[in-house]
Amino acid sequence: MATPPGVSAKTFQAAIKKYQDAIGKEWVFTEEDDVNLYRGANSPFQGEVYSCNNHSFMRFNETIKDAIDPNGILFAGRCGIWPKREREERENTK
């Protein structure tokens, strides 16, 4: 992983170590492949992120999506965030 500008490699590695100690090594991504996995649209972490706190983060993202893209034409379904009309259709078919 690249060292941020203006930070020594030693200081950066010490910060990474403290972060790993605080939240757990499995949650600190230090390799580019790990970062790409986390950022991917089909990330295995996506369900965990959106399901916590009664899906509040998902509802927040849906609210932002509806405000920015009321017609639901920009990246519909990207990262599991669907336009309002498609969410309503899915609810009606259950």
Rosetta constraint file for C-alpha pairs under 8 A:
AtomPair CA 1 CA 30 HARMONIC 5.61 0.50
AtomPair CA 1 CA 31 HARMONIC 5.61 0.50
AtomPair CA 1 CA 32 HARMONIC 6.47 0.50
AtomPair CA 3 CA 7 HARMONIC 6.73 0.50
AtomPair CA 3 CA 8 HARMONIC 7.30 0.50
AtomPair CA 3 CA 9 HARMONIC 6.11 0.50
AtomPair CA 3 CA 12 HARMONIC 6.59 0.50
AtomPair CA 4 CA 12 HARMONIC 7.82 0.50
AtomPair CA 7 CA 11 HARMONIC 6.55 0.50
AtomPair CA 7 CA 12 HARMONIC 6.41 0.50
AtomPair CA 8 CA 12 HARMONIC 6.15 0.50
AtomPair CA 9 CA 13 HARMONIC 6.07 0.50
AtomPair CA 10 CA 14 HARMONIC 6.20 0.50
AtomPair CA 11 CA 15 HARMONIC 6.20 0.50
AtomPair CA 12 CA 16 HARMONIC 6.22 0.50
AtomPair CA 13 CA 17 HARMONIC 6.17 0.50
AtomPair CA 14 CA 18 HARMONIC 6.29 0.50
AtomPair CA 15 CA 19 HARMONIC 6.15 0.50
AtomPair CA 16 CA 20 HARMONIC 6.11 0.50
AtomPair CA 16 CA 28 HARMONIC 7.74 0.50
AtomPair CA 17 CA 21 HARMONIC 6.17 0.50
AtomPair CA 18 CA 22 HARMONIC 6.15 0.50
AtomPair CA 19 CA 23 HARMONIC 6.20 0.50
AtomPair CA 19 CA 24 HARMONIC 7.62 0.50
AtomPair CA 19 CA 28 HARMONIC 7.33 0.50
AtomPair CA 20 CA 24 HARMONIC 4.85 0.50
AtomPair CA 20 CA 25 HARMONIC 4.52 0.50
AtomPair CA 20 CA 26 HARMONIC 7.86 0.50
AtomPair CA 20 CA 27 HARMONIC 7.41 0.50
AtomPair CA 20 CA 28 HARMONIC 6.02 0.50
AtomPair CA 21 CA 25 HARMONIC 6.86 0.50
AtomPair CA 23 CA 27 HARMONIC 6.73 0.50
AtomPair CA 23 CA 28 HARMONIC 7.87 0.50
AtomPair CA 24 CA 28 HARMONIC 7.10 0.50
AtomPair CA 29 CA 34 HARMONIC 5.48 0.50
AtomPair CA 29 CA 35 HARMONIC 5.87 0.50
AtomPair CA 30 CA 34 HARMONIC 6.92 0.50
AtomPair CA 30 CA 35 HARMONIC 7.44 0.50
AtomPair CA 31 CA 35 HARMONIC 6.52 0.50
AtomPair CA 32 CA 36 HARMONIC 6.17 0.50
AtomPair CA 33 CA 37 HARMONIC 6.15 0.50
AtomPair CA 34 CA 38 HARMONIC 6.33 0.50
AtomPair CA 35 CA 39 HARMONIC 6.19 0.50
AtomPair CA 36 CA 40 HARMONIC 5.98 0.50
AtomPair CA 37 CA 43 HARMONIC 5.89 0.50
AtomPair CA 37 CA 44 HARMONIC 7.98 0.50
AtomPair CA 38 CA 43 HARMONIC 5.50 0.50
AtomPair CA 38 CA 44 HARMONIC 7.57 0.50
AtomPair CA 38 CA 45 HARMONIC 6.74 0.50
AtomPair CA 39 CA 43 HARMONIC 6.72 0.50
AtomPair CA 41 CA 78 HARMONIC 6.61 0.50
AtomPair CA 41 CA 79 HARMONIC 4.85 0.50
AtomPair CA 41 CA 80 HARMONIC 7.94 0.50
AtomPair CA 42 CA 46 HARMONIC 7.17 0.50
AtomPair CA 42 CA 79 HARMONIC 6.96 0.50
AtomPair CA 44 CA 48 HARMONIC 7.98 0.50
AtomPair CA 45 CA 49 HARMONIC 6.27 0.50
AtomPair CA 46 CA 50 HARMONIC 6.24 0.50
AtomPair CA 46 CA 79 HARMONIC 7.59 0.50
AtomPair CA 47 CA 51 HARMONIC 5.87 0.50
AtomPair CA 48 CA 52 HARMONIC 6.47 0.50
AtomPair CA 49 CA 57 HARMONIC 7.50 0.50
AtomPair CA 50 CA 55 HARMONIC 5.39 0.50
AtomPair CA 50 CA 56 HARMONIC 7.33 0.50
AtomPair CA 50 CA 57 HARMONIC 5.63 0.50
AtomPair CA 50 CA 58 HARMONIC 5.12 0.50
AtomPair CA 51 CA 55 HARMONIC 4.53 0.50
AtomPair CA 51 CA 56 HARMONIC 7.71 0.50
AtomPair CA 51 CA 57 HARMONIC 7.81 0.50
AtomPair CA 51 CA 58 HARMONIC 7.55 0.50
AtomPair CA 52 CA 56 HARMONIC 7.15 0.50
AtomPair CA 52 CA 57 HARMONIC 7.62 0.50
AtomPair CA 53 CA 57 HARMONIC 7.78 0.50
AtomPair CA 55 CA 59 HARMONIC 6.35 0.50
AtomPair CA 56 CA 60 HARMONIC 6.08 0.50
AtomPair CA 57 CA 61 HARMONIC 6.21 0.50
AtomPair CA 58 CA 62 HARMONIC 6.14 0.50
AtomPair CA 58 CA 81 HARMONIC 7.53 0.50
AtomPair CA 59 CA 63 HARMONIC 6.13 0.50
AtomPair CA 60 CA 64 HARMONIC 6.35 0.50
AtomPair CA 61 CA 65 HARMONIC 6.02 0.50
AtomPair CA 61 CA 81 HARMONIC 7.12 0.50
AtomPair CA 62 CA 66 HARMONIC 6.07 0.50
AtomPair CA 62 CA 81 HARMONIC 6.18 0.50
AtomPair CA 62 CA 82 HARMONIC 7.26 0.50
AtomPair CA 62 CA 83 HARMONIC 7.49 0.50
AtomPair CA 62 CA 84 HARMONIC 7.65 0.50
AtomPair CA 63 CA 67 HARMONIC 6.25 0.50
AtomPair CA 64 CA 68 HARMONIC 6.12 0.50
AtomPair CA 65 CA 69 HARMONIC 5.63 0.50
AtomPair CA 65 CA 70 HARMONIC 7.40 0.50
AtomPair CA 65 CA 72 HARMONIC 7.93 0.50
AtomPair CA 65 CA 81 HARMONIC 7.64 0.50
AtomPair CA 65 CA 83 HARMONIC 7.06 0.50
AtomPair CA 66 CA 70 HARMONIC 4.77 0.50
AtomPair CA 66 CA 71 HARMONIC 7.87 0.50
AtomPair CA 66 CA 72 HARMONIC 7.26 0.50
AtomPair CA 66 CA 83 HARMONIC 6.55 0.50
AtomPair CA 66 CA 84 HARMONIC 6.50 0.50
AtomPair CA 69 CA 73 HARMONIC 6.85 0.50
AtomPair CA 69 CA 74 HARMONIC 6.61 0.50
AtomPair CA 69 CA 83 HARMONIC 7.91 0.50
AtomPair CA 70 CA 83 HARMONIC 7.59 0.50
AtomPair CA 70 CA 84 HARMONIC 7.86 0.50
AtomPair CA 71 CA 83 HARMONIC 7.50 0.50
AtomPair CA 72 CA 76 HARMONIC 6.16 0.50
AtomPair CA 72 CA 82 HARMONIC 7.62 0.50
AtomPair CA 72 CA 83 HARMONIC 4.66 0.50
AtomPair CA 72 CA 84 HARMONIC 7.21 0.50
AtomPair CA 72 CA 85 HARMONIC 7.74 0.50
AtomPair CA 73 CA 83 HARMONIC 7.87 0.50
AtomPair CA 76 CA 81 HARMONIC 6.98 0.50
AtomPair CA 76 CA 82 HARMONIC 5.39 0.50
AtomPair CA 76 CA 83 HARMONIC 6.14 0.50
AtomPair CA 77 CA 81 HARMONIC 4.81 0.50
AtomPair CA 77 CA 82 HARMONIC 4.33 0.50
AtomPair CA 77 CA 83 HARMONIC 7.26 0.50
AtomPair CA 78 CA 82 HARMONIC 7.22 0.50
AtomPair CA 82 CA 86 HARMONIC 6.24 0.50
AtomPair CA 82 CA 87 HARMONIC 6.12 0.50
AtomPair CA 83 CA 87 HARMONIC 6.31 0.50
AtomPair CA 84 CA 88 HARMONIC 6.13 0.50
AtomPair CA 85 CA 89 HARMONIC 6.21 0.50
AtomPair CA 86 CA 90 HARMONIC 6.18 0.50
AtomPair CA 87 CA 91 HARMONIC 6.28 0.50
AtomPair CA 88 CA 92 HARMONIC 6.23 0.50
AtomPair CA 89 CA 93 HARMONIC 6.35 0.50
AtomPair CA 90 CA 94 HARMONIC 6.61 0.50
